[in-house]
Amino acid sequence: MNLNSTNNDIEKQIENYFENEILPTFKKNAHSGLRNMLHKNIFEIQNILKIVSAKNQIKNPKIMDFGCGLGLNLMILSGLFHFECYGIDRGEEFSSEHNREVGNLNELENRLNKFGVNFIKQDPTVLFTNTLKVDIVTSFDVIEHFSFSPAVYLNNMINSLNKGGFMLIGTPNQAHIFNRIKLLFGKNIWEDFDYWFNNKIFYGHVRELTTNELISIPLSMGLNNIKIYSSSYPLIYRLKSVTIYKILNYIFSSINLNYYNLVIAQK
């Protein structure tokens, strides 16, 4: 795979690989939800590829995703771009009792292995010693679920990173346009009330971050070359025109109203 391909070419390649290779490994009732998230995966993967392709600074890249969940990014990076991929997750959300459409933990592990991803079943929020060092560590849609300090989790990420390596953290922007509109009409911006009220275990968002708060994380950890990128990927499912989506996405990015923020920093 040529990492110097255009964004449009890479996007098409990812879509084809996802549709023809990855999606058939899931039950059909999970396909719609997975397709709805694909543009988010593409946004994250494109930013990972930018790091690797910039001046060819990383050879044979190794990546570890903390709280990897289904590991879609890792499967694509392994299968299409030949990354050495590791995913770490406690896996509790995929226990059989939850009866997830996407399958149980055993199915998740088998799928990751099929695509060459090394799965580490471990709680990434508990301090651990990791002798494996990688070039890139990532965390996507994880820290907003914590009801506790993310300090140990973040230290595990940094301690798993080679000197000069990169950390990427993606999380929803608390001040995005949809939240601001909801508040204007007196609507709660957090999870559905019934989901929070009626479930024994709540896996929803506990604390989303503003753009400045997200940037403050790598700053507080002494990291360098901090950059922030954003996307309003949920719009793509609501709009018929990709062109209109790209225009709105650009506008929202320029005035900090995009739904999703991604910070990149170097150790």
N, C-alpha and C positions, 0 to 999 in steps of 0.2 A: 504494500500500500504506500503510495506516494504522499508523504505528509505535506508536501508543497502544493497539493491540489487546492483549487479554490474552495471557499466555504460551501458554495452551492454543490460542487462535486462531492465533497465529503458528506454533506447532508444527505444527498441521494444515495450514496454508498451505505451510510448508516441505516437509512430507511429500508433499503433493500435487504440488508443483512438481518435487520430486526424482523422484518416481515417473513422472510423465507427460511431463516435459520433458528431464530430465538422464539418467536411467537408460537410455532408448532409444538414446542416443548411444554406449553401451558394448556390447560383445559380451555375449551372455547368460551366458557362463561367469564373468563378472565381477560379475554382479548380486548374488549372495548376499553376497560380501565387502563390497560397497559398502553394501548395506542394513544389515549388521552395524555399520557405523561411523556410521550416520546420526544416532544419538542424541548422539554426540560432536559432530558438526557442528552440531546444533541447540543444544547447550549453548554452544558457542563463539559462534554467530551471535546467540543471545539476549543474551549479554553485550556483544557489539558494538553491538547495537541499543539497549541500555540507555544506553550512552554518548551515542549520537546523540539519543535521545529526551529525555534529562534536560534540562529547561529549554530545549529546542531550541537547544542551544549550538553545534551544528555544522550549517551549511547546505550542501546539495549535497556530502555527504561524499566525500572521497577516501581510499582505503585501499590499502596495499601489504602483501602477504603475502610474507615472506622464507622461502625454501624451500617454495614453494607446492605442490609436487608436482602432484597432479591438479587442484587449485584448486577443489574442490567448494564451499567457503565463498564464494569469489569469484563463482562462477557464480550462486549463489543470491542473494548480495547485489546483484549486477548485474541479474539478470533479474527478481527480485521486488521489491527495495527501491531500485533505481535508483542505487546507489553507482557512483562512478567507480573502477574496480578495476584494480589492477596486481599481477601475480605475478612474482616473481623466483626463478629456480632455475637451477642448472647443467645439469639435465636428464640427467645421466649414468645415473641409475637407469632411464631409459626408452629407452636405446639398444636397437636391434633385437636385439642379441646376447642380451639378457636374456629376450626373448620373454614380456613381461609380459601377463597376462590383460587388463589395463586398456588395453593398446595401447602403441605406441611414441611417441617424442617428436613426430614429425610429426602423429600423430593427436591428441596432447595439445594441441599448439598450435592446430590447427584447431578443436578443441572449445572451447577457451577463447575464441578469436576469435568463434565462433558465438554465444557468450553475452555478448559485449561486454567480455571481459576482455583487457587489454593484457598480453602475456607478454614478459618481459625475460629472455633467455637469458644469464645471467651468474652467476658463482660468488659468492654473497653472503657467503662467508667471507673473501674477498680484498678489501682496502681499495679503495674506489672513490669517485669524486666523483659525487654525484647531484644534479643541478640541479632535479629534480622533488621538490617538497615535498608531503606528504600530511598528512591529519588524524589518521589511525590507522595504526600499523604493527603487524603481527602476526607471530608465530612459533609454530606449533603442531607438536608432535612432531618437533622438529628438534634442539635442543641436546643431547639425551640421546644422540645418535648421534656427537657430536664426540669424537675422540681427541686434541684440542688445545684450547687456551683459546678460549672464545667471545668474547673481548674485541673483536676486529676486527669480527666479525659483529654484535655488539650496537652498536658505534659506528656501523656502517653504518645500522642501524635508526634510531638517535637522530638521525643527521645527515640522514635523509630525512624527519624529522618537523617539522611546523610548531610554532612556539612555542605552548604551551598544548595541543598535541596529545597523543594517548594511545598508549602502548605496551602490547601484550598478549602475554604469553608463556605458553604451555600446555605442560605436560610431566608425565609420570607421577610420582606421589608414591612415592618409594623406600620409605616406611614404611607403605604401604597394607595393608589387612587380608589380602589374598591373599598378599603376600610374608611377612607375619608367620606365617601358617599354614604356608606352605611351609617356613620355617626351623625351626618346631617339629618337623617331621617329617624334618628333615635334607635337604630338597630345595634344589637350586640355584635362586636367584631370578632368574638372568639368562637370556639366550637359550638356546634348545635347543642342546645340546652338538654334535649332528651338524651343525647349520647352521653353527655357529662353526668347527668342526674341518674340515669338508669343502669349504668355499667359498673360492675365491681372494679374492673381495672380500666383506667382511663389512659389511652395512648395518644390523646390529642395534644394540641399546642398549649404549653404552659406560659412561655414568655417569648414572644417574637422580639426582634431587635430592630432599631432604626439603623440607617446607614452609618452614622457616626459611631454608634455603639459597636457595630460589627468591625469597623476599622480599628477601634480601640483595642480589640483582642490581640492581633499580632503586634501592635505597638507596645502593649504592656509586656509582651513576651520577648521583646528585643529583636524582633524580626525586621528585615529590610525589604526594599523594593516593593512596597505595599501598593497594590492596585485594586480597584473596585470595578466590577462589571455588573450589569443588571439586565433583567428580562421580564417582560409581561407575557410569558408563554401561555397563561390561561386564555388570553384573548384569541389565540389562533383557533380555539375550539368554538368560539362564539361568532367569529367573523367569516364571511364567505370569501373575502378577498385577502390574499397573502400580502398584496401591495399595501392595502389599508393597514393591515397588522404591522408591517414593517415601519410605516410612517408613524403610527401611534406609539410603537415601541421606542422609536428614536426620540419622539417628543417626551414621553414619560421618563426616559433615561436621563435626558438633559435637565429635567426639573425634579428629579428624585421622587418620582411617583410610580416607578415600576414595581411589580409584585415581588420579584425575587432578586436578592443580592448575592453576589459571589465575590469574596475577597481572596486575593492571591498574595502571598508573602514568601520571602526567601530567608532561609536560615543562615 
